[in-house]
Each structure stands twice: as C-alpha cells, then as structure tokens.
C-alpha cells in the first residue's frame, strides 16, 4: 500500500512537472513544444511524457485546459451601468483575458483541426456571446430577434480572440491602443444597431 501511494505521488508529480514545463514553453515562445523539449525542460525522460500523454496533441489539450483553469475571469459589468462605462469595462475584461491567452492560441495553430480544441474554442465563443447579451441586455432588448443575432455576430467577430491577435501580433499595437480600437469598434456597432443614445 505504501509503495503504491509512493508511486502514485511520484507519477502525479511527474505529470505536474510535464504540464508546468509545457505551459512555460508556450508562454515564452507561442509555439507548441515538442515532447523532447518538454521532457528536457521538465527534467524527465521522453518515455515518462508518453506514459502520461499518448501524443503531443493530448498534452497540448491538457495544457490548454490547465491554462484556462488558471485564468481568473473578472466579474462582468452590470447591465444597469451607463453604456459608455459598460463598453469601457467589457473591453478591459476581454483585452486582459485575451492577452493572457494569445500565446496559447498562436501555439494551437498546428492543432486547429483537433476535435477537443474545436470543442473548447466553440465553448469559449459561446461564453463570450453570452457575456455580450448579458452586459448589453438593455440595448439588445430594443431589437428584433434577427437584429439581436446580427449584432451579437458582429460583436463576436470584431471582439474575437483572432481579432485581438491581429491587433497585438500582426499590427503590433500596444495593449492600450488595441483596447482603444475595440472601444471605438464596439461603440460604433452599438450606435449603428440601436442608435447613438442606445
């Protein structure tokens, strides 16, 4: 029994070291690490990595879940606050959250067709869409069902993780400047849909 417990503890510690090494490498490089690279960084054998993960894809999915679990998602602004304040707050929430996820998303590029990553990506989009409906409930309430869906689609496309990556990585904008672009975009979308006083 003692021997089994010791083995289990060592196995759990090895798994923890592998995940921590992969997370650190992704954060530093925005590239999905190789099994050999992770083994070296974690100071374990390549065989140990494969004992815990069948392939690099399953390691990456586990690392993605671990990073997502570590993220402290800030509280959403109340729908009763003034529209300008809500726009400011929701952009701040999304920008800070996405900035932490950018290295992971860039690294995930080579696994874009992996079913588990597709599922998690869709889940994240649904969560952001739900947040949009919640924060801008007064504005959405004035619209017809098709107009609500269209506005949610537009906000989802404009304030997506991919859009943030374009601003931050491709265009090289700083955090504040990229957030300013989003505030302007969101303000324009809401004004177009519900009117400037919406």
Buried (B, 14 or more C-beta within 10 A) or exposed (E): EEEEEEEEEEEEEBBEBBBBBBBBBBBEEBBBBBBEBBBBBBEBEBEBBBBBBEEBBEBBBBBBEBBBEEEEEEEBBEBEBEBEEBBBBBBBBBBBBBBBBBBBBBBBEEBEEBEBBEEBBEEBEEEBBEBBBBBBEBBBEEBEEEEBEEBBEBBBEBBBBEBBBEBBBEEEBEEEEBBBBBBEBBBEBBBEBBEEEB
